[in-house]
Amino acid sequence: MTNRRSERLLNLLIMLLVQRRFVSKARIREILYPGQSEDAFERMFDRDKEELRSLGVPVEVGTLDSYFDDEVGYRIRMDEFALPEISLSADEAAVVGLAGKVWQHATLAEATTEALRKLAAAKVPVDVAALDIVEPHISVDEPAFDAFWQATQERRAVVFSYRRPGSEEPTTRHLQPWGVVRYSGRWYAVGLDTDRGAERVFRLSRIVGAARLVGQPGAYEIPEGTDIRGIATRLAPPPQAEVATVLLRAGTGHGLRRMAVSTVEGVPGPDGLTPWDRVQVLGNAGVLADEVLAQGADACVEAPESLRHEVRDRLTALVAGGAG
């Protein structure tokens, strides 16, 4: 069954995105939070706004009437939310990637349909074309994303096997997830490591097999004022740009080609059947791995070895996740 809070967040995202003017708090309460008391509505609405903002959604506050500033409204400006297709920074990619992941996520398809139905029933004009900006731009999924996203929404603990850098054998870890965030081109789960009693970040691509939700919903609370992105920035390895050499099938890999510092056309390729180009690209390792994996059989990493291992490990994790 679709998680109610996930559905409500989608409702709020859609409602504020498709409106050209600010939407009053009273209107939002009437349509999206019916039957809630004033105090309950304020708590839920504040928490939902902050969760959208933590995902990188620019929820804007403004006055409904330029002559009277006593009533405020909310909206999401398309020109601020729609990020450029070219030269995405790591932070920009995080916004588009996570919004797109939520939008495309199969288990939330029912919530998306229900959100549009509710808004239409309430006679809220919905411009579906405005939703095109949240189509996913990061096409490589992490198998563990589903479990951690669901656990965050339901406040349930997660048990998983995790392979640390330089370690051959994974260890069992226990986490109360506070959120999932994309940083430095990689997905991280942020939360309380109950084995160590401290906040930790775990890179989803290093999770081996399936992550399991344990315990009852509502088992813990996220500490007030928690900054998911700030924790990831502080605890995760800092981004490092590097030069990589990638073979691309001719006519493919446009995202990587936009990052190119040099290109040699017509070189021998791994299949010996079609023309290939040797492209040197400069970028963060996680972003480069995303781009390479998105090309499937049309891309092959020649160097550095660390990027080859990154791509191999991500593919191994995908296979293991599918098997689990």
Protein Blocks (a to p, Z undefined) as FASTA:
>chain_A
ZZfklmmmmmmmmmmmmpmbdcdfklmmmmmmghiafklmmmmmmmmmmmmmmnopacdd
ddfblkbckbccddddfklmmccfbhpafklmmmmmmmmmmmmomklmmmmmmmmmmmmm
nopacdfklmmmmpcfbfbdcfklmmmmmmmmnopacddddddehiabdcddddddfbdc
deehiacdddddfknopacdddfklpgcjdddedjehkbccdehiafklmmmmmmccddd
ddddddddehiaklmmmmpcbdcehiacfkomaccddddddddfklmmmmmmmnommbcc
fbdfklmmmmmmmmmmmmmmmmZZ
